[in-house]
């Protein structure tokens, strides 16, 4: 595998900045009328009931909750998405939980970004993306709930999760910590400035501004 939990989180975050719409069976392609009609023809009661809302999203990137996660595996660029590669990865939320080797009740969830989280009936899945500045756990999900009808960020107040799981189709790695040391060359000497904002050299009083990119 070359897909990771860190990549899953970045992928999900990138969808927050794109126009998205929720429809069952969506996994990241642009919504068309033909796609809606196919769902209606299949007898999808949810699509039939909410077709006017869904139809207003034609042209947007379409996802359902599991499709957001599968899209990470299948997408080559926004809107250009394959299918079921690797073979067997076309799973719904319940199948994702069943296939996970490491999982448990939400009270035991470790603080690892990219874990999947599920509702009590295993009918809905989201992605844990870490904590906010106040220490509250944050998630990204695709859902019509709360009148969202798109990919959005949620938390434990907005949504109650019951289970967590490591997604079987990705590797879980430690998030890299980058220690940045900028090297500024001045005449015949090298000055190392760790995460600098401004550096003033007495020789000619040259002020150098360096933006820190250190992150975790």
VENMO-V83030 format. One line per field, one symbol per residue. phi: phi as a letter, one per 30 degrees, with the letter a starting at -180 (. if undefined). burial: 1 if it has 9 or more other ideal C-beta (glycine too) atoms within 8 Angstrom, else 0. A space follows every 50 residues. Layout:
# VENMO-V83030
phi = ???
burial = ???
This chain:
# VENMO-V83030
phi = .bcbddddddddddddccdbbcaeidbjdddbddddddddddiddddddc ddddddcejddcbcddddddeddcdcaeicbdahbdejddbdeddddddd dbaldedcdddbdjddbbdedhcbbbbdcjcddciddbbbbcaddhidha dbcbbdddbcccbbadddcbccbdddccccbdcccbhcbcccbdhdcbbc cddihccbcbddbdab
burial = 00111111101110110101111001111010001100110001001101 10111011011111111111111110000010010000101010011001 00110100100111111110010111111100000101111110000111 11011000101011111001000000000101010100001010010010 1000000101000000
